[in-house]
Amino acid sequence: MSNVVVVVFRAIATPEHLQEVLDAFESIALKTHAEEGCLGWAIHQGVENPNEIIEVSRWVSPEASVEHGATDHVQWILTVLNRPGVLQVPGELSTLRALGFGTAEKGWLSSGK
């Protein structure tokens, strides 16, 4: 079985801090993509609730995900997100294993390679 993990982070920004949150995620994108263990990392915005921000990432192992969490850029964004009033509620983090049901092309979230 693969050690690959999918990490999902959900945050709901306060309307007055939404752009700051989006800018913060954009500012760490290239650094995150450059991490050795990163297989994919993407930020999504809610359609019904544009203040909802979802980060979905894939890592070669749980250890690579933990290493990502310890990087300077992640520690920096956490200081932004954890400032009072930036998020409506604390962000939620889930680490998951893909089950790969269905076809190989559609049963996994991939980097497109």
Number of C-alpha atoms within 10 A of each C-alpha: 3 8 10 20 20 22 18 18 15 18 21 24 24 16 15 12 17 18 13 15 22 16 11 18 20 13 13 15 14 11 13 21 15 10 15 11 19 19 22 18 19 16 16 13 16 11 8 7 9 13 22 19 21 19 16 18 23 26 22 17 18 19 14 18 20 11 13 19 13 11 13 12 17 18 12 12 15 14 10 15 21 13 9 10 13 20 22 15 13 13 16 11 13 10 14 13 14 13 8 12 9 9 8 9 10 10 12 14 16 13 12 7 4
